[in-house]
Amino acid sequence: MTTTPRDALKPVLLEIPDHWTPETALAVFELINDLRDQIWSGYAIAIQDELRRQLLTGDTDANEAAPPQDF
């Protein structure tokens, strides 16, 4: 079986431990948020273009993950 770059990018279900302290949970949350910001700063246009392409072509893989949202 051959894997494509697209296959490598499919979401993976991660189980979050239920024994973290609030401090650990906050540290992980901040790390993920910082990572997201770094990816966005380097790839914002490419990400927007890909989301647009997926929406226009009706690509079913695009419906598996919603675009990033700021809260």
URKA-V574734 format. One record per pair of residues at least 12 apart in sequence whose C-alpha atoms are under 7 Angstrom apart, sorted by the first residue. I is the first residue (numbers start at 1). J is the second residue. If there is no record, write none. Layout:
BEGIN
<<I:J> <I:J>>
END
This chain:
BEGIN
none
END
